[in-house]
Amino acid sequence: MQIEDTHGLPVAVVSVREALETDWETWRGRVAVVRVGNPPAADRPALRAAGFLPKPSWLTWIADTRVSEEEFLRGLHRKERQSVQAARRHAAASDLRVEVLPLTEPLLEEFLGLYERQMARMRQALPVAVQQRDQLREAAADLYAVCARQAGTLVGACLSQRLPEADLVRLRFSAVDERSRSHSLARVLYMAAIGHARELGFGRVSLGNDPNLYGHVVEAGLFAFKTRLGFRPVPSQTVHPHRGDDSADLVLGGPLLADPALLLSYPETADEGGPAAPLRMELFTAADDPDASRYTGSYGGEVRVRVLRPAAERDESAPVASGASA
C-alpha cells in the first residue's frame, strides 16, 4: 500500500489483494479514496462487491461540430441556447471585441497572466497551462486563440489546437476575468472556437481532459457545464490511446473532497466483455435529499446517488443507490 498526496488529496494506492482484504472503514478520515490501478477484468466483479468502482482514470469531452452553428445549437437544451444568446448579447453591449488569432509569444504570455489570476480565485487550482508553457510554445503553429478584449485589455481567451490526424480540434485552455465570468463569457469563447473548427473542416472538438473524480481539482459543477454545452465524456484512451488507463476507486470522502463529488464508472456488462454501454454517474454526498440534477447537466446516462456518512453514523449496508436518470 502507498498513500499518495494527489494535489492535497490523500489517496491509498493498493493491489487487488489489499483492496479485498483490508477493512477500509478503519481508514475513513485518513484517506479520501482507495485506488487500484489497472484492475484485471477477472478481478472487477470482486472489487465491485467490495465497493470499488471500475472506471476510466481520465475523461475526454467530445462534441461533433455539425454542419452549421444552427444545427449545433439545436442539439442543446433550450435553457443552454438561451444562456449562449444572453452571453453574446452582454458581450456585444459591453463592446467586447472577439477575434481568432494565431498564438504568438506575446499573446501566450498575456493569456498566462490572465490564466494565473483565474487560478488564484479557485479553491483547489492546478495551473496546467503554466506548467505546459514550453509545450504550448512548441505547438504554437498548430494553435489558435479566440480572444475577447475590452478597451484593448484581454478579458478572456481560449487556446485551441488543431489535430488533423484525429479530425479533432482540442480546446486546451481558457480563462476569463472575474467580471466576465459572471456574464458567461466562456460560452462566447467556446462557441467561437467551435465555429472556427467547423470553418476549418474539422468534424469534432474536444473540451479537454479531466481526471475522473470531480470534487477536488475539478468541481462537480464543471461536469454539468460541459454537458450542457453539448459535450459528452468518454474514456480518454478511446480518443488518445496513450493518454489514459483504468482504475477502480473506493470513495470514502472526507473534508478534503467536496460535497458532492462524482465520477463515471463502467457498467457491469463491461466486466463480461459485453456491448459498450454509457458510463454511469456515481454521485457521492452527505446530503439527506440531494438534488442530483444540479450536477448532472445534460448527461443522459444512469445516475446513482451514494450517501456518505461518517463511520460512527454508518450501518453495515452499502451506500444507497438510486436508479434515476438525469
Sequence and secondary structure as in RCSB ss.txt:
>XXXX:A:sequence
MQIEDTHGLPVAVVSVREALETDWETWRGRVAVVRVGNPPAADRPALRAAGFLPKPSWLTWIADTRVSEEEFLRG
LHRKERQSVQAARRHAAASDLRVEVLPLTEPLLEEFLGLYERQMARMRQALPVAVQQRDQLREAAADLYAVCARQ
AGTLVGACLSQRLPEADLVRLRFSAVDERSRSHSLARVLYMAAIGHARELGFGRVSLGNDPNLYGHVVEAGLFAF
KTRLGFRPVPSQTVHPHRGDDSADLVLGGPLLADPALLLSYPETADEGGPAAPLRMELFTAADDPDASRYTGSYG
GEVRVRVLRPAAERDESAPVASGASA
>XXXX:A:secstr
 EEEEETTEEEEEE HHHHHHS GGGGBTTBSEEEEES  GGGHHHHHHTT EEEESEEEEEEE  SSHHHHHHT
S HHHHHHHHHHHHHHHHTT EEEEEE  HHHHHHHHHHHHHHHHTSSS   HHHHTHHHHHHTGGGEEEEEEEE
TTEEEEEEEEEEEGGGTEEEEEEEEE HHHHTTTHHHHHHHHHHHHHHHTT SEEEEEEEES BSSSS HHHHHH
HHHTT EEEEGGGTSTTS  EEEEEE   TTS SSEEEEE  GGGGGT      EEEEEE  SS  THHHHTT  
SBEEEEE   GGG  SS       B 
